[in-house]
Each structure stands twice: as C-alpha cells, then as structure tokens.
Amino acid sequence: MAITWRLACMVGMVSTLVACNAPGGVNLSTLDPDLRGWGGGALDTAGAAAAAPPRPVPDNRGIISYPGYQVAIARQGETVATIAARLGLNAGQLASYNAISATAPLNAGAVVALPRRVAAGAPVAAATPVTSSTGQVSDPFAGQGMKTPTVPPQAGATTPTPTQPAASQPRQHVVVAGETAWSVARKYNVSVKDLAEWNGLSSNLTLRTGQRLLIPVAGQRPATTAAITAPGAGSPTPAPPSAAQPLPNEKTQPTNKPVDKPASPDLGKTRTAASGSGKFRMPANGAIIRAYEKGKNEGIDISAAPGSPVTAAGSGTVAAITRDTDQVPIIVMRHDNNLMTVYAGLDNVTVTKGQKVGAGTTLGKARNQGVVHFEVRNGFDSVDPEKYLN
C-alpha cells in the first residue's frame, strides 16, 4: 500500500522549508509564501486563486456594513474595549464574539466582527495606496496590514454609509485549532496575501482559535467584449481558433503500433530491513513495500503493524512537527552533516519541536493504514534512504 502523492508532496515541502530555515540555508524571503507554485502538476492552484479587489473602505466610525453582518476595522493603537466604547457595545460580549481579550492591542486594519448591527457613520474618501519608489503597492507582509483611512468626511456629508451589495458580501470563517493563514487561504482558494490584507493580519500571519476572518471576494477576469453591430445587421462570425495560429506539424503514430510498456517493479526484492552500512536504523519494523524513486517517491514506504512504534532513525533534534491536508502528523528531524529524516503515516506523537532525541526514541505509533513513509534528505535534495540504513 503506497502513500498518497499528495502526502508525499506535503512531506517534501515541509522538509524543504526546514532546510531553508537551517543555518546557511536559502533566504525564505525569496520563496513563494503561498506555496501554490511548488511541485507542479495537480498541486499548482495559482490560476484558481484570482486576485481579490481591495477591501471596502470603512465609514468614519470604522464600520463596513453588509446585508448579513457588520464589521469594525481597528485603528492604530485600538483594543476591543475602545471599539466597543466607540460603537456603544458591551466590551465583554464583543471580545467573546471575537475570541480575544478586551484589552489586547489590535493591529491597524484588523477586523472585529460585530455581534449585532449598529448605526453606520458617514462615508469617507478612499485612501490612496502607499507606493514605493518602484511604483509597487506596499506589501502587507512588510508592515502592519491595511490601515484604516484617516481622510476626514466631506463637509455636509451626514448620510450614513450605504450597505455593501449582497453580491460583494464575503464569507466569514471562524478559525479552529491547528489552522494557519495558508491552510485557510487554500481552503477558500484565495491568496494568503489577500487574506492578510482583508483582515489586517500581522506580518507573521498569526491566527487565534475562534478568530473571525473575512474571506476575500475573488476577482474575476473581464469577459471578452462582444462586437457592436447595427440593428438588423447580424453578428459577425467569430474567427475559428485555427485562423489565429496554424496547427502544429504533428507526426501521429499508427494505431496498430505496439505500445511501450514500462518495466514493472520486482516485488520479490522487498525485504524486512535494509542491507546498507549507513548511520541510520529502520524507523519501523516491517518490509519495504515501495522503494525510493527520485521525482516519484522521495523516500521509502514501510509496512508496519497498526499501533506499532515508529522510532527515530538516528540521534538529532526535532526540527518541525506539522500536519498534511488530512491532519496526519509529519515529523522532521535534523541530524549532523546537513542530513534530515522525515516520518509520515504515524499518530500519537510523543515528541515536541526542538526536543533532542537519540536513535531508537519512539516518535509515535503507526496508523491503522499500516504504512510508514520515511525520507532522508541531504539539505534540499532527497536521497535513497536504503543507502543510509544499517
């Protein structure tokens, strides 16, 4: 039973990020923080995460009104208590509704969901985005998120801000334990940058359990403008695709030509332990049921009885403990000589991040699926674990 391709890709990304953070590793600022372009193939969802328009400008009371709810946008130095006092709400109720202390300082631009509707204020002029010397709009990761516009209302503007159209009302998401800005962005197919801008997240993208997030309304590509014709003249016939570009000069094969069959794996070569003379030991007691294959299986899959111990292959430090999209734990250990080992397909984790462990220390137990995935990485690159096992 082989581990899924999605889990293998997740394991590869986690171990690569750990390598980036290692001393002398690659600068993370040069990497795509949303990870949508990594791995290629089915993992690349960049095209589906359309850029969102800017968040609507709050009124002079700091409120954005939608048909189904209202939110307040925090100003510099505000707390839930000061927002409650400004809007005539109970501070304890407002803090409980947003799962935060009433006196905790808020980021400028942070979203505070209101448990009931309040009177809206007057509209304000739209803020002008801050641009750098290169003409680029300022990055929310480099500052403190979107700031509330401070442009005063125009003279005589006393009409309350109208409610935003129903079609533009964003969904709300209540953060649960274990979620991150990246996992929420992927869940709703939006970019993590837009999620941060719309919710005034801090530069480290920290979320809290129970926090209410606005999910940005994704932008849409403009539809092709139809040709305008005079009444009764009829519509012009669209040009066929072949008129825009000639068809490629392809050479097709006869249908009766034999198909090349790839070599089948020799399942008889599987064994209960590796025969190498390396520094690591087998992390689970079982047969190797899927061998290492660069680019397809970046480690080995080991058959392990459900509930049997999964142990550290060598002494080192627990560098990261994360979870894949199915919430299955992934453990990454850092060893000497720029080596790392990765363990997936286990439950009941018994170690913590930063803990130093020796070879044979129990990390967790094999899951009911009975397969433990094990990788050895030399910096960024995966290597054949069997060459490092004794």
N, C-alpha and C positions, 0 to 999 in steps of 0.2 A: 504494500500500500504506500504510494508515494505522497509526499506532502504537496499541497496545492501550490500552483505557480504564484498565486497572489501572496501567500505567506512567504514563499522564498524571496520574492521581490522586496517585501517589507523587511525581512531579515537583512537583506543586502543594504537597504537604505539606512537602517539603524546602525549597523556596524560601520558604514561609511561615515555617518555623522560623528560617531565616536572617534574615528580616526582623524577627522577634521579638527576635533577639539583637543586632540593629543598634542603634547609639546612638539613644536616643529611641524605641525600639520597644516593643512590648507586653511586659508582665511575664510570663515563662513560667510563673510560679507559679500563674497563673490559668487555664492551659490544661490539658486532659486529657493527662497524660503518656503514656497508653497509646494515644492516637490512634484509639480504637475508635469514637468518635462523630463523626469527621471525614468530610466528603464525602457522607454519606448513601448510600442505596441499598445495593448489594452490599458496600460497604466497611465498613458498620456491623456489627460482630460482637459488640457489647457483650452482647447477650442470650445468646450462646453461652458467654461466659466467666463461668460461675457462680462465685460467691464460694466460696473454699475454707475449710474449717474450720481452726482453729489447728493448728500443727504439734504432734505428740505431745510430751509433757513427757519429757525425758531422765531417766535414773535418777541416783543420787548419784555415779556415775562419769562422768556426762555422755554416756551411750550411749543411742541409740534402736535397738532390735532389731526387725528384720523377718524373715520367713521366709527371704528370699533374701540378705540382707546386713545389716550394721550400719553405723551412722554415729556419729561422736563430735561433740558440739556444743562449740565453743570457748567458754571463759570469758574474762572481761576480762583482757587482757594475755598470753594464751597464745600459743604458737607450736606448730608441728607437732612440734618436738622435745620440748616439755613434755608434750604429749598422748601422744606415743609412750612417754615415760618413765612416765607415769601408768598407761598401759594395758599396759606390758610388750611394746611393739612396737619394731621396728627403725626408727629415725628416718629414715634414708635411704630405706628401702623405702616408708614411709608418705608421705614428701614426694614421691617419684617417682610414686606412685599418684595423688596429687592435683595434680601438676604445679606445685609451689610449693617454694620454698626452706624447709629445715627450720627456719631461724631467722627467717623473715619473720613479723612480728606479724599476728595474725588479728583480724578483727572479732568482737566479742562476739556469739555466736549463729551464727557461721559453721559450715558443715557440712564435716566432714572424713570422707570415705569410708574404711572400714577394709578392707585387702586380705584379711583373714581374720577369723574370728569370735574374740571374746574373751569372758571371763566377764562377764556383766552384773552390775550392782550392785543395791542396794535401791531401791524406788520412793521418790519424794519427793512432797510435796504440790504440787498445781498452783499455779502462780504467778497472782497477780491482775493483770490488765492495768492499766497505768498510764492513768489518765484525766485529762483536762484539766478546767478549771473549767466547761467547757460540757458535760461528760459524755461527750465523744467519746474513743474509744480512741486512744492516741498513734499518730501516723503514723510508719511506719518510715523515710520519707524525711527526717524531721526529726531523727532520732537515729542510732544506730549499729546498727540492726537489732534482732531479738529477742534479749533477754538470757536466759542460762540461769538457771532458777530456783535460788535460793540457800536455799530453805526446808529446814532440816535434816530428815532422816527421823524418823519417829515412833519412840519408844522401843520396842525389841524388834523392829523391822522388819528382819529379816535375809533374808527370802525374795527371791530375785532377781526383777528386773522381768520380767513375762511378755512373750513376743514378741508384737508387734502382729499383729492378724488379717491373713491373707493378702489379704483384700479391700481393706484400707487401705494396702497397700504401694505407695508412689509409684514411678513410673518414674524411672530415672536418665538424665541427659543429659550427655554429655561435650562441652564447648564446643570448637568448631572455629574456625579463624581467620576473622575477619570477622563473627562472630555478636555480637549485643548482647542485653541483657536483654529488650528489646522484641521482637526477632526470635524469641527462644526462647519468650517468652510467647505470641506469635501462633502459633508452630508447634504448640504443645500446647493452644491455646485456653484459656489461663488468664490471669488479670490479672497485670500486671507487679508490682503491689503484693503480691499473694500470693506470687509467685516470690521477691521480695526478702525477705519475712518468713520464708518457709520456709528460706531459705539464708543469712540473716544478711548480706545484701549491704550494702555501704557506701551512703551517701546519694547518691553519683554513679553507682550501679549498675554499677560497673566489673566486667567479667569477664576471665578469663585463659584463653588457649588450653590445653586439657587439663583445665580445672576440671570437677569432677563436681557436678552440680546435682540436687537433688530436685525433681521436678515435682509441685506440689501436687495432691492428690486433690480434684477439683472437687466442690463441694457439690451437692445435689440438692433440687429443690423438693418439699416434702411432698405425698404423694399425697392426693387427696380421701378423707376418711374415709367408709367405707360405712355406710349406716344399719343399726342393730342391730334385728333383729326377733326375735320369739319363734319357737321351733321350730315348723315346720308352718304358720306364718302367711304365708310367702312374702315376697318382697322388694317394696318399693314401686316403682311405675313412676316412673322419673325424669322430671322435667318437661322437655318439649321446649324447645329454645332460644327458640322464638317466644313461649313463655309468660313468659319473663323480661323481654323487651323487644319492643315491636311492631316489625314490619318497617318499614323506611324507605319513605316515599312516593316511589317512583322512577318516572320517566317513561321508558319504553322507546321506542326508535325502531323503526319498521317495518323488517323485514329487507330490503325491496326499495329502501330509500333509498340513493342513491349515497354512497359513502364519499369523504370529502375526502382527496385525495392531496397530500402535502407537495411543495413545489417541489423539483425535482431540481437538484443543483449543476451549473453550467455548466463542464464540464471543459475547454472550449476557452479559458477565461480564464486557465489556468495559464501561467506564464512562467518563464524561467530566472533572472530577477532582479527585485527589487522596483524600482518606479519612483519611490519617495518621495525626499525630500531630508533624511532624518534623519541621526543621528550614527553609526549602526551599519552594518556591512557584512555581506553574506551569509556565514554561517559555513561553508557547504559549496557546492560548485559543482554545481548541479543545478536542476531545475524544482521549483516549489512545487506539490505534488500534493494538499495538503489545506490549506485556508485557515483562518484564525482564526475561531472561533465561540464567543462567551462562554458558559461553562457546559457546553460540549460538547467543544471542543478549545481549550485555553487558550494555544495557540501555533500555529505552522505546521509542517507536515511537508515535508521537502525530500528529493527523490530524489537520492541520492549513490552513486557507484560504490563497491562494497566495497573497503576499503583506502585510499580517497582521504582527504586530510587534512580534519579538522574544526578550524577556527580560531576564535580569539576575535573576536567581532563588534566589540569596542572595547577600549580600554585600561582596565584596572581591576585588581582583586585577586581571587584565587581564594578565595571565601568558604567553600565546602564541596565535598567530593568524597564521595559516598555511593553506594549501590547499591540498585536496586529488588529486588523479591522474586525475580527471576530472576538476580540478581547482575550486572546490566548497570549500568555506571557512569553516574552523573548528576553533572554539574559545574554549580555555581552561582557566578557571578561578580558582584561588586558594583562599580558604577560611580558616577560623580558624579550629583548631583541625585536621589538616592534611587532610582536605577534598578538593576535586576538583570537578568542574562541567564541562561538555563538551557539546558543542552545535554544531550540524551539520545540513545541509539542509537549510541554510539561505544565503541570498545575501545582498548587500548594507550595509556592515559592518560599524557601526558608532562609534566604539571604537578603541583604539590603544593599543599596547602592553605596559604593565606597568601602565596603567590607573587604578585608584581606582574608583569603581562604587558601587552604592547602589542597594539594591533589587528593582527590577522593572525597572531598567535603560534599555532603548532599546539598544540591541546589533546589530540588523539588521532586515531584513524582511524575511518572509517565501518565499521559492522559488515557482515556478509555479507547481512543483510536489506536493505541498501541504502536505509535511511530514517533521516534525522536529524531529531529533534524539537527545535525551537528556540522559546523563550519570551522575552518581555520583560515585566518586572513593575515597576510603579511602587509601591514599598512592598509591601503585601499584594496589590494588585489586578493581575490580568493585563491587558495591553493588546495591541492589534493590532500584532505586530512589523513588519508591512509599512509602517506609518506612521513607523517609526524607522529603516528601512533606506534606504540611498542607492544 
